[in-house]
Amino acid sequence: MDAIAITGLVKRYGDFSAVDGLSLQVEEGAFFGLLGPNGAGKTTTINAIVGLAKISGGSIELFGHDVVSDWRAARTTVGLAPQEYNFDRYLSIRDILIFQAGYYGQSGPAVRKRADDLLERFNLTSKAKEVYTKLSGGMKRRLTLARALIHQPRLLILDEPTAGVDVELRLELWDFLRELNRGGMTIVLTTHYLEEAETLCNRIGIIEAGRLVALEETAALVEKQTQGDVLAVTLDAPVRALPASLQARGARFEPGSAVVELEGIAPAAIATALGEFERAGFTIVDVGFRRANLQDVFLELTRR
Amino acid sequence: MNALFGNPIGLQTLIKRELVRTFAIINQVIWPPVITTLLYVFVFGLALGSRIQNVQGVSYATFLIPGLIMLQVIDGTYSESSSSIFQGRFMNHIQELLIAPLSAVEMVLGYIIAGVLRALFIAALITVLGALLVHTIPLDWGLYLLTITLVAVLFSALGIIFGLLAEKFDHIAVLTTFLITPLVFVGGVFTSVQFLPPLVRAISLFNPMFHMIDAFRYSFTGHGDVPLATSLSVVSGLTVISVTIALIMTARGVKLRT
């Protein structure tokens, strides 16, 4: 069964279409990454799934429950960890979890036990009686996740789950998410860290301007959309413009960066390409090869 | 029915959450109405009131107490429900309710029931003060409870409506400053409309606060300036309209769902 089945989703704000005919399915048990540049429609799509945005057209089903006509059953299946902290400032950390379960129709000793277990799991037990404003950024991020899990959803949606956390906590959260997924939970995440999506997700959808531009298994997507290895040429100063000969080879650079990348270049052509840098007056300080990754796919698809 | 009332635990949780909020800010919500009432009773009831013979056949202090209770119930209920909704929108924690399996009916009921409980608590405290200071208690407890409940439902619903419409805290105060407070003060808290010039008395009949105060005072004195059925009909009608608008706005997700 599909955990999420989106068919022809349209979300308009006046004349502007934030999501424009999006269709995608996420299988139960998948670890799915929804990627796209800022303003592509990722958060709008998530909001439509969880009921924060009203759908203008199309449909969304969660485990077979339509989010409009069968909203109560649909909402019970989802836990949302939003990017922005939106905790209730009048409740203690422990009560934030217990009250959230209550909103989902769950109460009693089992819920209190689950809240205590989650606080323990996320190292928040010592803060259980505090209000959320007393927590550090990393603790708030962990609490966001604990709150999304308290009612035992089948589908966990994470909007930028590791934004603003340090490397150690990020790795810790990754391990925890993998564990949840191995336990059968379907996970959907949006992230700006493409490494995160590539490491965690077994399937990726990329949207741009409210439309799906790619939907593949992660490994297949990287292989299919890129042309092999990437030659990275580091110059002695940030690049402003490239000569036509290098542009013709598909050379690209980020504004302000001193690194120029050429994707899928044949080994025999490397020397010629490097010569073109020298002829254009650039000074090369380093040359390296790396495997193509999700970032290359992302840039390729969203720059078209 | 399931679409409207399928989550009783969710409804109870929302009511409990609202009461937790009330007692977390007790110095803003519970004590000010009690202290203000004490001051009114002292200045108007005991000091000035001793110079007034009687109103509607009772002492001025006895006449004053029900008006003061209604004043605090109206003001407290509106400001609490509007600020709770607005703060939830402003801080985004209302999203916890919006993504949960709670219907618009359950959400509106949650805020309203919490508003009624809060109003009954404030009214009880002031009633005790009235009993201790001026030895007056309600004659008709049924009418006492009915009127407070109707008025608290009405102003909780109005609070939801304006809490949804407001773009900043200042907007919430507009209704209090320019409508609620003036209408309550000229609506018979401090004096019977029988003492007013005929024209002003006629205009007062169009003031909804007058009907709320008059019906409630009936529960203490057994008398009113207009028939009880008239006042209760006006209050009930306004309550139904207000709750209907709050329900429609919440169901449509006005300023809640994009």
Contacts between the chains, C-beta under 8 A, distances in Angstrom:
chain1	res1	chain2	res2	distance
A	13	B	258	7.3
A	44	B	258	7.9
A	47	B	258	6.6
A	50	B	99	4.6
A	51	B	98	6.4
A	51	B	99	5.7
A	51	B	257	7.0
A	52	B	95	6.3
A	52	B	98	5.9
A	52	B	99	6.4
A	52	B	257	5.7
A	52	B	258	6.8
A	53	B	257	6.3
A	53	B	258	4.8
A	54	B	253	6.1
A	54	B	257	5.3
A	54	B	258	7.0
A	71	B	101	7.4
A	72	B	2	7.2
A	72	B	3	7.0
A	72	B	6	5.6
A	72	B	7	7.2
A	72	B	101	4.3
A	72	B	103	7.5
A	73	B	101	7.7
A	75	B	99	6.3
A	75	B	100	6.4
A	75	B	101	4.5
A	76	B	101	5.2
A	78	B	99	7.3
A	80	B	99	5.5
A	82	B	95	7.1
A	84	B	92	6.3
A	86	B	91	6.7
A	86	B	92	3.7
A	86	B	93	5.0
A	86	B	95	5.3
A	86	B	96	7.1
A	87	B	93	6.1
A	88	B	17	7.1
A	88	B	93	4.6
A	88	B	96	6.6
A	89	B	91	6.5
A	89	B	93	7.3
A	90	B	17	7.5
A	90	B	20	5.8
A	90	B	21	4.5
A	90	B	24	4.7
A	90	B	25	7.9
A	91	B	17	7.2
A	91	B	20	6.6
A	95	B	20	7.5
A	99	B	13	5.6
A	99	B	16	7.5
A	99	B	17	5.7
A	99	B	96	7.8
A	100	B	96	6.0
A	100	B	100	7.7
A	102	B	9	5.8
A	102	B	10	6.4
A	102	B	12	7.1
A	102	B	13	2.9
A	102	B	16	7.5
A	103	B	10	5.0
A	103	B	13	5.6
A	103	B	14	7.1
A	103	B	96	6.2
A	103	B	97	6.1
A	103	B	100	3.7
A	103	B	101	7.9
A	103	B	102	6.1
A	104	B	10	6.9
A	104	B	100	5.5
A	104	B	101	6.3
A	105	B	7	4.8
A	105	B	8	7.8
A	105	B	9	4.6
A	105	B	10	5.3
A	105	B	101	6.5
A	106	B	9	6.7
A	107	B	9	5.1
A	107	B	12	7.8
A	107	B	13	7.3
